[in-house]
Amino acid sequence: MGQIALEGMEFFAFHGYYDEEQKIGNKYGVDLYIDTDLHAAGASDKLHETVNYEVLYRVVTEEMLAPARLLEHLGHRVMDRVMEEFPYIEGVRISVSKFNPPLGGICYRARVTLERRRS
């Protein structure tokens, strides 16, 4: 078993609880961790034996384009897509951050972290 991570992905997107947030947009960060068997790829050096990072990034990008009110909802959508796209992975963990959330004070970012394992 091993882990593949895409850390520090950044997007400008139109998510938020308030209508104004969905109009003006904001910067978001995503960290994605995939638990899967990396033995075959390690032995063969073949891309088709592992999770393609470009496909992972595309999945996250596509979900970031569709507005959501809550970071929790957005994170679950990404996990659903990753589990669907890669049926052989064992688990996925995601952190979604909103930079400078509108809290009425100084806050660098708000973040949710979600995890799912196959049953």
CNS distance restraints for C-alpha pairs under 8 A (distance, minus, plus):
assign (resid   1 and name CA) (resid  35 and name CA) 6.96 0.50 0.50
assign (resid   1 and name CA) (resid  36 and name CA) 5.53 0.50 0.50
assign (resid   1 and name CA) (resid  37 and name CA) 4.23 0.50 0.50
assign (resid   1 and name CA) (resid  38 and name CA) 5.97 0.50 0.50
assign (resid   1 and name CA) (resid  39 and name CA) 7.23 0.50 0.50
assign (resid   2 and name CA) (resid  35 and name CA) 5.76 0.50 0.50
assign (resid   2 and name CA) (resid  36 and name CA) 5.52 0.50 0.50
assign (resid   2 and name CA) (resid  37 and name CA) 5.70 0.50 0.50
assign (resid   2 and name CA) (resid  38 and name CA) 5.60 0.50 0.50
assign (resid   3 and name CA) (resid  33 and name CA) 6.57 0.50 0.50
assign (resid   3 and name CA) (resid  34 and name CA) 5.41 0.50 0.50
assign (resid   3 and name CA) (resid  35 and name CA) 4.57 0.50 0.50
assign (resid   3 and name CA) (resid  36 and name CA) 6.16 0.50 0.50
assign (resid   3 and name CA) (resid  38 and name CA) 7.85 0.50 0.50
assign (resid   4 and name CA) (resid  33 and name CA) 5.72 0.50 0.50
assign (resid   4 and name CA) (resid  34 and name CA) 5.07 0.50 0.50
assign (resid   4 and name CA) (resid  35 and name CA) 6.61 0.50 0.50
assign (resid   4 and name CA) (resid  36 and name CA) 7.76 0.50 0.50
assign (resid   4 and name CA) (resid  51 and name CA) 7.89 0.50 0.50
assign (resid   5 and name CA) (resid  31 and name CA) 7.33 0.50 0.50
assign (resid   5 and name CA) (resid  32 and name CA) 5.57 0.50 0.50
assign (resid   5 and name CA) (resid  33 and name CA) 4.42 0.50 0.50
assign (resid   5 and name CA) (resid  34 and name CA) 6.27 0.50 0.50
assign (resid   6 and name CA) (resid  31 and name CA) 5.80 0.50 0.50
assign (resid   6 and name CA) (resid  32 and name CA) 5.17 0.50 0.50
assign (resid   6 and name CA) (resid  33 and name CA) 6.59 0.50 0.50
assign (resid   6 and name CA) (resid  53 and name CA) 7.65 0.50 0.50
assign (resid   6 and name CA) (resid  57 and name CA) 7.87 0.50 0.50
assign (resid   7 and name CA) (resid  30 and name CA) 6.80 0.50 0.50
assign (resid   7 and name CA) (resid  31 and name CA) 4.36 0.50 0.50
assign (resid   7 and name CA) (resid  32 and name CA) 6.23 0.50 0.50
assign (resid   8 and name CA) (resid  29 and name CA) 6.24 0.50 0.50
assign (resid   8 and name CA) (resid  30 and name CA) 6.07 0.50 0.50
assign (resid   8 and name CA) (resid  31 and name CA) 5.73 0.50 0.50
assign (resid   9 and name CA) (resid  29 and name CA) 5.54 0.50 0.50
assign (resid   9 and name CA) (resid  30 and name CA) 5.11 0.50 0.50
assign (resid   9 and name CA) (resid  31 and name CA) 6.42 0.50 0.50
assign (resid  10 and name CA) (resid  27 and name CA) 6.99 0.50 0.50
assign (resid  10 and name CA) (resid  28 and name CA) 5.66 0.50 0.50
assign (resid  10 and name CA) (resid  29 and name CA) 4.54 0.50 0.50
assign (resid  10 and name CA) (resid  30 and name CA) 6.43 0.50 0.50
assign (resid  11 and name CA) (resid  27 and name CA) 5.72 0.50 0.50
assign (resid  11 and name CA) (resid  28 and name CA) 5.22 0.50 0.50
assign (resid  11 and name CA) (resid  29 and name CA) 6.39 0.50 0.50
assign (resid  11 and name CA) (resid  61 and name CA) 7.90 0.50 0.50
assign (resid  11 and name CA) (resid  64 and name CA) 7.40 0.50 0.50
assign (resid  12 and name CA) (resid  25 and name CA) 6.66 0.50 0.50
assign (resid  12 and name CA) (resid  26 and name CA) 5.53 0.50 0.50
assign (resid  12 and name CA) (resid  27 and name CA) 4.48 0.50 0.50
assign (resid  12 and name CA) (resid  28 and name CA) 6.13 0.50 0.50
assign (resid  13 and name CA) (resid  25 and name CA) 5.31 0.50 0.50
assign (resid  13 and name CA) (resid  26 and name CA) 5.71 0.50 0.50
assign (resid  13 and name CA) (resid  27 and name CA) 6.40 0.50 0.50
assign (resid  13 and name CA) (resid  28 and name CA) 6.94 0.50 0.50
assign (resid  13 and name CA) (resid  64 and name CA) 6.39 0.50 0.50
assign (resid  13 and name CA) (resid  65 and name CA) 6.46 0.50 0.50
assign (resid  13 and name CA) (resid  67 and name CA) 7.53 0.50 0.50
assign (resid  14 and name CA) (resid  21 and name CA) 6.50 0.50 0.50
assign (resid  14 and name CA) (resid  22 and name CA) 4.41 0.50 0.50
assign (resid  14 and name CA) (resid  23 and name CA) 6.46 0.50 0.50
assign (resid  14 and name CA) (resid  24 and name CA) 6.92 0.50 0.50
assign (resid  14 and name CA) (resid  25 and name CA) 4.19 0.50 0.50
assign (resid  14 and name CA) (resid  26 and name CA) 6.40 0.50 0.50
assign (resid  14 and name CA) (resid  65 and name CA) 7.62 0.50 0.50
assign (resid  14 and name CA) (resid  66 and name CA) 7.94 0.50 0.50
assign (resid  14 and name CA) (resid  67 and name CA) 5.56 0.50 0.50
assign (resid  14 and name CA) (resid  68 and name CA) 7.71 0.50 0.50
assign (resid  15 and name CA) (resid  21 and name CA) 6.37 0.50 0.50
assign (resid  15 and name CA) (resid  22 and name CA) 5.14 0.50 0.50
assign (resid  15 and name CA) (resid  25 and name CA) 6.68 0.50 0.50
assign (resid  15 and name CA) (resid  26 and name CA) 7.54 0.50 0.50
assign (resid  15 and name CA) (resid  67 and name CA) 4.92 0.50 0.50
assign (resid  15 and name CA) (resid  68 and name CA) 4.94 0.50 0.50
assign (resid  15 and name CA) (resid  69 and name CA) 5.65 0.50 0.50
assign (resid  15 and name CA) (resid  70 and name CA) 7.28 0.50 0.50
assign (resid  15 and name CA) (resid  71 and name CA) 7.96 0.50 0.50
assign (resid  16 and name CA) (resid  21 and name CA) 5.16 0.50 0.50
assign (resid  16 and name CA) (resid  22 and name CA) 5.71 0.50 0.50
assign (resid  16 and name CA) (resid  67 and name CA) 7.83 0.50 0.50
assign (resid  16 and name CA) (resid  68 and name CA) 6.39 0.50 0.50
assign (resid  16 and name CA) (resid  69 and name CA) 4.47 0.50 0.50
assign (resid  16 and name CA) (resid  70 and name CA) 6.10 0.50 0.50
assign (resid  16 and name CA) (resid  71 and name CA) 7.85 0.50 0.50
assign (resid  17 and name CA) (resid  21 and name CA) 7.10 0.50 0.50
assign (resid  17 and name CA) (resid  22 and name CA) 7.88 0.50 0.50
assign (resid  17 and name CA) (resid  68 and name CA) 7.88 0.50 0.50
assign (resid  17 and name CA) (resid  69 and name CA) 4.38 0.50 0.50
assign (resid  17 and name CA) (resid  70 and name CA) 6.21 0.50 0.50
assign (resid  18 and name CA) (resid  22 and name CA) 6.86 0.50 0.50
assign (resid  18 and name CA) (resid  69 and name CA) 7.51 0.50 0.50
assign (resid  19 and name CA) (resid  23 and name CA) 6.53 0.50 0.50
assign (resid  20 and name CA) (resid  24 and name CA) 6.21 0.50 0.50
assign (resid  21 and name CA) (resid  25 and name CA) 5.49 0.50 0.50
assign (resid  21 and name CA) (resid  26 and name CA) 7.29 0.50 0.50
assign (resid  22 and name CA) (resid  67 and name CA) 7.10 0.50 0.50
assign (resid  26 and name CA) (resid  98 and name CA) 7.30 0.50 0.50
assign (resid  26 and name CA) (resid  99 and name CA) 7.10 0.50 0.50
assign (resid  27 and name CA) (resid  98 and name CA) 6.31 0.50 0.50
assign (resid  27 and name CA) (resid  99 and name CA) 5.64 0.50 0.50
assign (resid  28 and name CA) (resid  96 and name CA) 7.12 0.50 0.50
assign (resid  28 and name CA) (resid  97 and name CA) 5.41 0.50 0.50
assign (resid  28 and name CA) (resid  98 and name CA) 4.64 0.50 0.50
assign (resid  28 and name CA) (resid  99 and name CA) 5.88 0.50 0.50
assign (resid  29 and name CA) (resid  95 and name CA) 7.95 0.50 0.50
assign (resid  29 and name CA) (resid  96 and name CA) 5.77 0.50 0.50
assign (resid  29 and name CA) (resid  97 and name CA) 4.88 0.50 0.50
assign (resid  29 and name CA) (resid  98 and name CA) 6.55 0.50 0.50
assign (resid  29 and name CA) (resid  99 and name CA) 7.60 0.50 0.50
assign (resid  30 and name CA) (resid  94 and name CA) 7.03 0.50 0.50
assign (resid  30 and name CA) (resid  95 and name CA) 5.63 0.50 0.50
assign (resid  30 and name CA) (resid  96 and name CA) 4.69 0.50 0.50
assign (resid  30 and name CA) (resid  97 and name CA) 6.34 0.50 0.50
assign (resid  31 and name CA) (resid  94 and name CA) 5.66 0.50 0.50
assign (resid  31 and name CA) (resid  95 and name CA) 5.14 0.50 0.50
assign (resid  31 and name CA) (resid  96 and name CA) 6.73 0.50 0.50
assign (resid  32 and name CA) (resid  92 and name CA) 7.33 0.50 0.50
assign (resid  32 and name CA) (resid  93 and name CA) 5.95 0.50 0.50
assign (resid  32 and name CA) (resid  94 and name CA) 4.62 0.50 0.50
assign (resid  32 and name CA) (resid  95 and name CA) 6.65 0.50 0.50
assign (resid  33 and name CA) (resid  92 and name CA) 5.64 0.50 0.50
assign (resid  33 and name CA) (resid  93 and name CA) 5.06 0.50 0.50
assign (resid  33 and name CA) (resid  94 and name CA) 6.29 0.50 0.50
assign (resid  34 and name CA) (resid  89 and name CA) 7.11 0.50 0.50
assign (resid  34 and name CA) (resid  90 and name CA) 7.71 0.50 0.50
assign (resid  34 and name CA) (resid  91 and name CA) 5.94 0.50 0.50
assign (resid  34 and name CA) (resid  92 and name CA) 4.65 0.50 0.50
assign (resid  34 and name CA) (resid  93 and name CA) 6.60 0.50 0.50
assign (resid  35 and name CA) (resid  89 and name CA) 6.19 0.50 0.50
assign (resid  35 and name CA) (resid  90 and name CA) 5.45 0.50 0.50
assign (resid  35 and name CA) (resid  91 and name CA) 4.98 0.50 0.50
assign (resid  35 and name CA) (resid  92 and name CA) 6.16 0.50 0.50
assign (resid  36 and name CA) (resid  88 and name CA) 7.38 0.50 0.50
assign (resid  36 and name CA) (resid  89 and name CA) 4.73 0.50 0.50
assign (resid  36 and name CA) (resid  90 and name CA) 5.32 0.50 0.50
assign (resid  36 and name CA) (resid  91 and name CA) 7.08 0.50 0.50
assign (resid  37 and name CA) (resid  89 and name CA) 7.42 0.50 0.50
assign (resid  38 and name CA) (resid  42 and name CA) 6.07 0.50 0.50
assign (resid  38 and name CA) (resid  49 and name CA) 7.86 0.50 0.50
assign (resid  38 and name CA) (resid  50 and name CA) 6.50 0.50 0.50
assign (resid  39 and name CA) (resid  43 and name CA) 6.21 0.50 0.50
assign (resid  40 and name CA) (resid  44 and name CA) 5.98 0.50 0.50
assign (resid  40 and name CA) (resid  49 and name CA) 5.96 0.50 0.50
assign (resid  40 and name CA) (resid  50 and name CA) 7.70 0.50 0.50
assign (resid  41 and name CA) (resid  45 and name CA) 5.23 0.50 0.50
assign (resid  41 and name CA) (resid  46 and name CA) 5.68 0.50 0.50
assign (resid  41 and name CA) (resid  47 and name CA) 6.89 0.50 0.50
assign (resid  41 and name CA) (resid  48 and name CA) 7.85 0.50 0.50
assign (resid  41 and name CA) (resid  49 and name CA) 4.81 0.50 0.50
assign (resid  41 and name CA) (resid  50 and name CA) 5.65 0.50 0.50
assign (resid  44 and name CA) (resid  49 and name CA) 7.71 0.50 0.50
assign (resid  45 and name CA) (resid  49 and name CA) 7.98 0.50 0.50
assign (resid  46 and name CA) (resid  50 and name CA) 7.60 0.50 0.50
assign (resid  47 and name CA) (resid  51 and name CA) 7.49 0.50 0.50
assign (resid  47 and name CA) (resid  52 and name CA) 6.79 0.50 0.50
assign (resid  48 and name CA) (resid  52 and name CA) 7.65 0.50 0.50
assign (resid  51 and name CA) (resid  55 and name CA) 7.91 0.50 0.50
assign (resid  51 and name CA) (resid  56 and name CA) 7.68 0.50 0.50
assign (resid  51 and name CA) (resid  86 and name CA) 7.49 0.50 0.50
assign (resid  52 and name CA) (resid  56 and name CA) 6.48 0.50 0.50
assign (resid  53 and name CA) (resid  57 and name CA) 6.13 0.50 0.50
assign (resid  54 and name CA) (resid  58 and name CA) 6.13 0.50 0.50
assign (resid  55 and name CA) (resid  59 and name CA) 6.22 0.50 0.50
assign (resid  56 and name CA) (resid  60 and name CA) 6.42 0.50 0.50
assign (resid  56 and name CA) (resid  82 and name CA) 7.15 0.50 0.50
assign (resid  57 and name CA) (resid  61 and name CA) 6.09 0.50 0.50
assign (resid  58 and name CA) (resid  62 and name CA) 6.08 0.50 0.50
assign (resid  59 and name CA) (resid  63 and name CA) 6.36 0.50 0.50
assign (resid  59 and name CA) (resid  78 and name CA) 7.08 0.50 0.50
assign (resid  59 and name CA) (resid  81 and name CA) 6.85 0.50 0.50
assign (resid  59 and name CA) (resid  82 and name CA) 7.04 0.50 0.50
assign (resid  60 and name CA) (resid  64 and name CA) 6.11 0.50 0.50
assign (resid  60 and name CA) (resid  78 and name CA) 6.08 0.50 0.50
assign (resid  61 and name CA) (resid  65 and name CA) 6.40 0.50 0.50
assign (resid  62 and name CA) (resid  66 and name CA) 7.06 0.50 0.50
assign (resid  63 and name CA) (resid  74 and name CA) 7.25 0.50 0.50
assign (resid  63 and name CA) (resid  77 and name CA) 6.93 0.50 0.50
assign (resid  63 and name CA) (resid  78 and name CA) 6.22 0.50 0.50
assign (resid  64 and name CA) (resid  74 and name CA) 7.55 0.50 0.50
assign (resid  68 and name CA) (resid  73 and name CA) 6.69 0.50 0.50
assign (resid  68 and name CA) (resid  74 and name CA) 6.04 0.50 0.50
assign (resid  69 and name CA) (resid  73 and name CA) 7.41 0.50 0.50
assign (resid  70 and name CA) (resid  74 and name CA) 6.47 0.50 0.50
assign (resid  71 and name CA) (resid  75 and name CA) 6.07 0.50 0.50
assign (resid  71 and name CA) (resid  96 and name CA) 6.40 0.50 0.50
assign (resid  71 and name CA) (resid  97 and name CA) 7.53 0.50 0.50
assign (resid  71 and name CA) (resid  98 and name CA) 7.93 0.50 0.50
assign (resid  71 and name CA) (resid 111 and name CA) 7.65 0.50 0.50
assign (resid  71 and name CA) (resid 112 and name CA) 6.56 0.50 0.50
assign (resid  72 and name CA) (resid  76 and name CA) 6.27 0.50 0.50
assign (resid  72 and name CA) (resid 112 and name CA) 6.47 0.50 0.50
assign (resid  72 and name CA) (resid 114 and name CA) 7.78 0.50 0.50
assign (resid  73 and name CA) (resid  77 and name CA) 6.22 0.50 0.50
assign (resid  74 and name CA) (resid  78 and name CA) 6.40 0.50 0.50
assign (resid  74 and name CA) (resid  96 and name CA) 7.92 0.50 0.50
assign (resid  75 and name CA) (resid  79 and name CA) 6.27 0.50 0.50
assign (resid  75 and name CA) (resid  94 and name CA) 6.50 0.50 0.50
assign (resid  75 and name CA) (resid  95 and name CA) 7.29 0.50 0.50
assign (resid  75 and name CA) (resid  96 and name CA) 6.41 0.50 0.50
assign (resid  75 and name CA) (resid 112 and name CA) 7.89 0.50 0.50
assign (resid  75 and name CA) (resid 113 and name CA) 7.83 0.50 0.50
assign (resid  75 and name CA) (resid 114 and name CA) 6.82 0.50 0.50
assign (resid  76 and name CA) (resid  80 and name CA) 6.04 0.50 0.50
assign (resid  76 and name CA) (resid 114 and name CA) 7.50 0.50 0.50
assign (resid  77 and name CA) (resid  81 and name CA) 6.28 0.50 0.50
assign (resid  78 and name CA) (resid  82 and name CA) 6.16 0.50 0.50
assign (resid  79 and name CA) (resid  83 and name CA) 6.08 0.50 0.50
assign (resid  79 and name CA) (resid  92 and name CA) 6.55 0.50 0.50
assign (resid  79 and name CA) (resid  93 and name CA) 7.57 0.50 0.50
assign (resid  79 and name CA) (resid  94 and name CA) 7.39 0.50 0.50
assign (resid  79 and name CA) (resid 116 and name CA) 7.44 0.50 0.50
assign (resid  80 and name CA) (resid  84 and name CA) 6.14 0.50 0.50
assign (resid  81 and name CA) (resid  85 and name CA) 5.92 0.50 0.50
assign (resid  82 and name CA) (resid  86 and name CA) 5.94 0.50 0.50
assign (resid  82 and name CA) (resid  92 and name CA) 7.71 0.50 0.50
assign (resid  83 and name CA) (resid  87 and name CA) 5.70 0.50 0.50
assign (resid  83 and name CA) (resid  89 and name CA) 7.07 0.50 0.50
assign (resid  83 and name CA) (resid  91 and name CA) 7.83 0.50 0.50
assign (resid  83 and name CA) (resid  92 and name CA) 7.62 0.50 0.50
assign (resid  90 and name CA) (resid 117 and name CA) 5.92 0.50 0.50
assign (resid  90 and name CA) (resid 118 and name CA) 5.63 0.50 0.50
assign (resid  91 and name CA) (resid 115 and name CA) 7.48 0.50 0.50
assign (resid  91 and name CA) (resid 116 and name CA) 5.59 0.50 0.50
assign (resid  91 and name CA) (resid 117 and name CA) 4.16 0.50 0.50
assign (resid  91 and name CA) (resid 118 and name CA) 6.07 0.50 0.50
assign (resid  92 and name CA) (resid 115 and name CA) 5.78 0.50 0.50
assign (resid  92 and name CA) (resid 116 and name CA) 5.45 0.50 0.50
assign (resid  92 and name CA) (resid 117 and name CA) 6.54 0.50 0.50
assign (resid  93 and name CA) (resid 113 and name CA) 7.15 0.50 0.50
assign (resid  93 and name CA) (resid 114 and name CA) 5.63 0.50 0.50
assign (resid  93 and name CA) (resid 115 and name CA) 4.19 0.50 0.50
assign (resid  93 and name CA) (resid 116 and name CA) 6.39 0.50 0.50
assign (resid  94 and name CA) (resid 113 and name CA) 5.54 0.50 0.50
assign (resid  94 and name CA) (resid 114 and name CA) 5.40 0.50 0.50
assign (resid  94 and name CA) (resid 115 and name CA) 6.45 0.50 0.50
assign (resid  95 and name CA) (resid 111 and name CA) 6.56 0.50 0.50
assign (resid  95 and name CA) (resid 112 and name CA) 5.52 0.50 0.50
assign (resid  95 and name CA) (resid 113 and name CA) 4.18 0.50 0.50
assign (resid  95 and name CA) (resid 114 and name CA) 6.48 0.50 0.50
assign (resid  96 and name CA) (resid 111 and name CA) 5.51 0.50 0.50
assign (resid  96 and name CA) (resid 112 and name CA) 5.50 0.50 0.50
assign (resid  96 and name CA) (resid 113 and name CA) 6.54 0.50 0.50
assign (resid  97 and name CA) (resid 109 and name CA) 6.11 0.50 0.50
assign (resid  97 and name CA) (resid 110 and name CA) 5.43 0.50 0.50
assign (resid  97 and name CA) (resid 111 and name CA) 4.17 0.50 0.50
assign (resid  97 and name CA) (resid 112 and name CA) 6.61 0.50 0.50
assign (resid  98 and name CA) (resid 109 and name CA) 5.30 0.50 0.50
assign (resid  98 and name CA) (resid 110 and name CA) 5.25 0.50 0.50
assign (resid  98 and name CA) (resid 111 and name CA) 6.43 0.50 0.50
assign (resid  99 and name CA) (resid 107 and name CA) 7.99 0.50 0.50
assign (resid  99 and name CA) (resid 108 and name CA) 5.78 0.50 0.50
assign (resid  99 and name CA) (resid 109 and name CA) 4.21 0.50 0.50
assign (resid  99 and name CA) (resid 110 and name CA) 6.62 0.50 0.50
assign (resid 100 and name CA) (resid 106 and name CA) 7.46 0.50 0.50
assign (resid 100 and name CA) (resid 107 and name CA) 5.74 0.50 0.50
assign (resid 100 and name CA) (resid 108 and name CA) 5.01 0.50 0.50
assign (resid 100 and name CA) (resid 109 and name CA) 5.25 0.50 0.50
assign (resid 100 and name CA) (resid 110 and name CA) 7.64 0.50 0.50
assign (resid 101 and name CA) (resid 107 and name CA) 6.69 0.50 0.50
assign (resid 101 and name CA) (resid 108 and name CA) 7.48 0.50 0.50
assign (resid 101 and name CA) (resid 109 and name CA) 6.17 0.50 0.50
assign (resid 101 and name CA) (resid 110 and name CA) 6.45 0.50 0.50
assign (resid 103 and name CA) (resid 107 and name CA) 7.44 0.50 0.50
